[in-house]
Amino acid sequence: MLSSPGRGLFRLCLVLASACAALQSAEQGNSVTDPLNVLFIVVDDLRPTLGCYGDKLVRSPNIDQLASHSLLFQNAFAQQAVCAPSRVSFLTGRRPDTTRLYDFNSYWRVHAGNFSTIPQYFKEKGYVTMSVGKVFHPGISSNHSDDAPYSWSIPPYHPSSEKYENIKTCRGPDGELHANLLCPVDVRDVPEGTLPDKQSTEQAIQLLEKMKTAARPFFLAVGYHKPHIPFRYPKEFQKLYPLENITLAPNPWVPAGLPPVAYNPWMDLRQREDVAALNISVPYGPIPVDFQRKIRQSYFASVSYVDTQVGRLLSALDDLQLAGRTIVAFTSDHGWSLGEHGEWAKYSNFDVTTRVPLMFYVPGTTALLPQGGEKFFPYIDPFDSTSELMQTGTTKLFPTVLAPFYISSSSA
């Protein structure tokens, strides 16, 4: 296990450097190794509450399966627990101090510098670069265009059902529709009969099908919305987490002597109708214990819902025989507080909001190449009680360089 976030960043640099080297060898006409495709998956507000990180409650079999074939980083942290600054930071490889973005209200190319992005680099090296869902944060921070045309070969895709996320689509106990924090839904009853992450998976699979026979390699970025609030997910996932099985945060108290500036009063939660009805005092609350359990239940259910989308995407990669020539990178923009330190949501500097999952699957390096007909990523149903936690092993990347301190990716 890594003991230093700095070492994690060093290894990340080496991973990216290897991709650069592969591109350069391809440019020089090296036919020994064709350039690998890249599938980059980024999940919104996902802390490492996953089986592959040792969580015993959350069912995430498909992400765990990816981890079992990947280099898994135990101590990866976002630069800032806010969507736009974090995403611009890891997509440009620069700190918020350099991009001058700490909120949502500026575009780095105008206000800080014309810094290249990771997809832009691949595009300039001959890759077809594509964006599905929430990759850059939408709005001013990505020039209202997801940084197109610089970063992307084709217009970025956003699911049409996004526009219903924050309106009254949650059926309450009174039978009326509300704009709630907790929003398990019957997908058949919601507008358009679908949800954004389902649409993103379908679009991403269609792009993979088109790229299977393409002459050029691809960089496909897929951004999933959940478990970002509101917790609007198919209601059947709630059954995975009976309330009697939901524990509370082990350290729910606001730290003594905490400066007020260091505390986030989770105003984005308070604006939701079901939370507002609780009439919780500002800034410290607390939220009633029974409602805390419901928040944690819906967060975990949202994680399992996203896991199924990741599973379907990776299964399609298998079915299209692309798993043997595609790097898969998986991460989150930041974590999310679930009652620790009296906090909910993000916007703080506690480790539960800044620590993220990070893993790289590199065919032939982190795992042996799949042999004829072999599936690396068969879809696993989280409702199947027989599915077991995938065990992650020890992987050496670049053993000549890293032999003195290679990473152990065993479960925490």
N, C-alpha and C positions, 0 to 999 in steps of 0.2 A: 504494500500500500504506500502511496506517496505521502510523505510527511510535510511537503512544502508546496504551496500553490505556485511558487516561482518555478519549481522544477516541472510542474504540470504545463506551465506556459512554454518552458523550454522544449518539452517534448512536442507540444502542439506546433511550435515553429518547425521542428524536424519533420513532422507529418506533412506540413504544407510545403516544406522545402523538397520533400521527395516527389510531390506532385509537380512542382516546378521542374525538377530534374527530368521527370518523364516527358513533360511537354517539350523541353529543350532537346531531348534525344529524338523525339518525333520530328521536330523541326529540322534536325540535322540528317533526316532520312534513315534513322535507325529502325530497321524493320524487325528487330528481335522482339521488341515489346510494343504492341500497339497502345496508344493512349487509352487509359481507363475512363469510363464514364463516371460521373459523380451524381449521387442522389443525396441531397442535403435536406434533412428533416429538422425543423425547428418548431418546438411546441411552446405555447404561450403560458407563462406563469407556472411551469412545472418544476417543483422541487424534486429532489431525488427520492420521492416516496414511491419506490418501485421494488419489485422483488429482487432484482439484480443488485440493488443497493442494501439488501438485508431487511426490507420491510416485510413483516410477517402477515400483514392484513391485506394490503392492496394486491389485487389480482391484475398483473400486467404481463401475461405469458408471452405475448408477441415481442414486446420490447425486451423482455428477459432473454428470449431466444436470440434476438439480434446481439445482445450483450455477450451471449455465450460464444459467438463467433468473432467478437470484437476486442479491441484494446479499450478497456474501461477505465476512465479516470475517476479516482475517488475524491479528489480535492480540486474540482474546477469551480471557479467563481466568476460571476458576472461583474463587469466594471461598475454597474449601478443598477439598483432594483427598480428600474423604470423602463418601459418597453422601448421607446424611441432611442434614448441614449445608448442602451445596451445593444440594440440591433445595429445601429450605425457603428458602434465601436467594434463589434466582432466582424462586421461585414467589410469594414475598412482596415481593420487591424490597428486602430488608433484609439487612445484613451479619450474619454469625454473632455479632458482638459485640452486636447488637441482639436477635436471636432467642434468644441465650444457648444455642445448640445447637452443640456442637463434636464430639459423638459421636452416639449413637443413643438416648439415654436420657431425653429430655424432650420435651414437647409445647409448642410456643411459645405457644399461646393460654392455657395455664395458667401457664407459668413466665416468660414474657417480656411478652406483650401480645396483645390480641385483634386481631392484624394481618390485614387482608384479603389474599386471594391473587388472582392473575391470573384463574383460572377463576371465583372468587367474584365478581369485578368484572363479568365478562361475564354471569354468571348474574343478577346484580342488574339488569343492563341489558336483560334479556329474552331472552338466549341460552339454548339448551339446552346444558348443559355435561356432557361425558361423559369418563370415564377408562378406558383400556384398558391393562393391563399395569402396568409399574413406572413410575409418574409421581411420586407421593410415595414416599419410602422406607417400606415397611410396618413396622408395629410401634408402639412408644410414640411415636416422633417425629411420627407422623401420627394419634395417638389410636386406633390399631388400626382405623382406618376410612378411611384415605386422606383425612382431613379432611372426610368426609361428616358431615352433609348440607350443611355450609357451602359447599364448593367445587363440588358436583356435583348435577345435576338428577336423575340416576338412580344406583343403586348402582354403584360402581366394579367393573370386571370384572378378575378375575385368572385366568389359564389354569390349568386343573386339573392339568396336567402339571408345574407348578412344584414340586410336592412331591417330585419325583424328582431334582431337580437335584443334591443333595448326598449322595445315597445310592449304593450300589454298583450302578451301571448301566453301568460302563465295562469292556468286554471286554479283558482283558490278554493278553499273549503266552502266558500259562499257560492260557488258555481260561476262566479264572475271572472273576467280576465284581468290580470294585474301585471305590473312591471316589477316582479319580485327578484330577490337574490336567489332563492331556491326555486327551481323551475323545471322539475322533471316533466316531460311531455309525452303524449302519444303522438308519434311522428305523423300519423295519418291525419291528425287534426290541426297541425300547424300550417301556416301559409306556405303554399307550394308543395306541401307534403314531404318536405325534406329539411335537413339542417346543413349549415355551412361546411362542416368538416366532412360530411358525407359527399357533398358536391365536390369538394377539393380532391378527395380520394378518387372519385370517378374521373375528374378532369386529368389528374396526374396519370392514371392508368391509360387513358386515351393517348396522352402524349408519349408514354413509354411504348405503346403499340406502334405509333408513327415512327418513333426513333429506332425501333428494332432493326430496320433495314436501311437506316440512313447511312450515308457515306461518312458523315462527320460524327465525332463523339459529342456527348451532351453533358450539360450541367443542369440538373433539374432541382430547384429548390421548392419544397412543399412546406407551407406554414399552417399549423393547426391552431384553431382558436381556443379550444378547451384545454385545460380547466380554467381559463379566464372567466371572470364573472360577466353576466349572470350564469349560474349553473343550470344551463338549459341543455338538457341531454335526454335521450330516450329513457323513459321511466323504468323500463325493465332492469336497468343497471343499478337502480336503488336496491333491488332484491339481493344483490351481492353483499350488501352491508347493512344487516339488521341493526337498528339503533342500539339494541342491548349489547352488541359487539363493539360499539364505537367508544373508545376511551377518550378522555380529555387530554389536553396538552399537559405534560409532566411539570412544566414550569410556567403556570399561567399568570404570574404576578408581574406587575410593572416593577423593574429593578429599582431598589431604593437609591435615591440620589440621581436618577436619570435626568439629564437636562431636558427641559421641554422641547427644545429644538430637535432632539434625537428621537422623539416619539411621533409616530404617524397616527393620527386619530381616526383613520379608516373612514373618511368622509364618503368615499365612493360606495361603501356598503350602506352607510346610513341613508343614502338617497333612495335606496330600494324600498318599495312599499311595505314589504313584510318586516324589514328591519326598522323602518321609521315607526311602524305601529308599536314597537317595543318601547319607544320613548326612552332610549338609553342616554344617560348623561354624557356630555362632551367635556373633556376629551377622552377620559379613561374608561368609561363604561361602568361596570363590565356587562357583557352579554349574558343573559340568563343561561344557566347550564344546559337546559334541555335544547335551547336553540343552538348552542355551541356544538352539541352532538349532531344536529341536523346540518350545520354548515360543513363539518368534517365529513359526514356521510355523503353529502352532495359533491364535495371536492373529490373524494375517493372514487365515487361513481363516475364522475367526469373523466378521471384518469383512465379508468377501465374502458370507457367509451372510446377515448382517443386511442387506447391500445388496440382496439379492434380495427380502427382505421389504419394505423401503422401496419397491423398484421395483413390487412387486405392489400395494401400497397406493396409490401415486401413479397407477399405471395404472388402478386402479378409479376414482379421482377423475376421471380423463379420461373413462373409459367412461360414467360417470354424468353427464357434462357439468357437473361442479362445478368444474373447474380454472379457469374464467373468473370465478368468484365466491368463491374460497376463498384466503385467505392461508395459506401454508405456512411455518412456522418450524421449523428443524432445529438441534439442538444436542446436547451431551453434558453429563453432570453433572461430569466431570473427565477427565483423561487417565490414562495408565498407563505405568509404566517398563518398558522391555524390555531391561534390562541396562545402561542409561546410569548412570554414577556408581556402578556395582556394585549398583544398585537393581532390584527387581522389584516389581510391583504399584503401589499408590498410596500414600497416607499420608505423602507428603513434600511439600516446597515447591519442588522442581525444576520447571522449566517443562514438562517432558514429562508431568508429572502434573497440572499446573494449566491448561495451554493446551487449549482445546476448539475444535471446529468450530462455526461459527455462521453461518447464512444465513437470509435472508428472501425468499421469493417473494411478490410482491404483484402480482396481475393488473392489467395496464394501467399499471403503474408501473415495476417491475423488468423487465417483458417486455410486449410487445404482447398484447392480448387474443387468445386463440385464435379463429380464424375457423371458419366452418361445417365440421365434420368434422375439423378439424385437431387432432392430438394433441400436447400438450406433453410428456407423460410416458409414451411407449410403453415397455413393459417391455424391458429389455436384459439378455440372458443373459450373465453374466460368463464363461461358458465359450466364448462366441463370440469367437474370436481376431480377428475382423474389426472388432469394436467399438473405437472410438477414444476417447481422452480428450476430453471435452467442454471446449471452450475458454470460459473466462469472460471477460467484457468489462468495461467501465467503466460503472457505473450511477450516476446522480445521483438521489438522493431529496431532495425538497424543495429544488430548485435555488436558490430565493431565499435560503434560510437557509444552505445548505451550499456555495454557489458558490466561496467562497475556499479550501475544503479538502475537496472531495468525495472519496469513497473510490475508489481503484482496486482492483478485485477480480481483477486478473490473477493467474494461477497463480504461486505462489512458486517 
